Amino acid sequence: MSQEQQTTARTDAELAEYWKHQTIHYRNLANNYLQQLLALKNKPERHYVKTTLHRDPTGTAAVNAVEKERRNSKGQP
């Protein structure tokens, strides 16, 4: 081996250390990206129809009664 090849050649331990740091670096980037994506999705999704996700029977019944009363009162003078 020439002198130049000896200076650029790395030992297995040096390569292992290099790849360990590369792996840590890219894993941290991936984790940061995932956290940013999850933060963007933190807003609740909009519901355009009635949903049964978090049921509130008392509140739902009251709302339905008011809506029914309003519908019925529209037809009367």
N, C-alpha and C positions, 0 to 999 in steps of 0.2 A: 504494500500500500504506500502511496505517496504521502508526503507531509500534509498536503491539502485534504486528502480523503480522511486522514486521521483526525483532523481538526473538525470536520463537518460530521463525522460519524458519531452517533449517539449510542450510549449503552442501553441495554434493555431497561434498566432502572430509570434512566432519564426519560425514555419514551413512555414508560408506565406513568411516571409523574406528570408528564406533559398531557397525556390523554386523560388522566384523572382530573386535571384542572379544566380541560376542555369540556369534559362531561359535566362537571359541576357548573361551569359557566352556562352551557346550553340548557341544563335542567333548570337553573334559576331564571333564564329568559323565558322558558316555557311556562314556569309557574307564574311569573309576572304577567304574561300574556293571558293565561287562564283567569287570573284574578281580575284583570281588566274586562275580559269578556263577561265574567259573572257579575261584575259591578254594573255593566250596561244592562244586563237582564234583571236588575234588582227592582225595576219598576213593575208594578202589577199589570197583568194583561187586562185589556179592556173587555168587558162583556157587553155584547149588544142585545143579548136576550136574558131572560131570567135564569139564574143559576141556582143550583142546589148545593153549591160548594160548602158554604158555611150557613147552615139553615138556622133561621130564627123564626120558629113557628108563630110566636106571638106577634112579632113585628110584621111578618109576612101576612098574617091574617088581617092585621089592622090596615095594612096598605091595600090589600085586596078589597076590604070592605069599603075603604074610601074611594078606590077606583070604581067599584060597582055603583056606589052612591052617585058619583059624578056622572057616570054613563047614564044612569037612570034619570038624573035631574036634567040632563041636556034635552031630553025629549019633552019635558014639561015646560009650559009657558011661564 
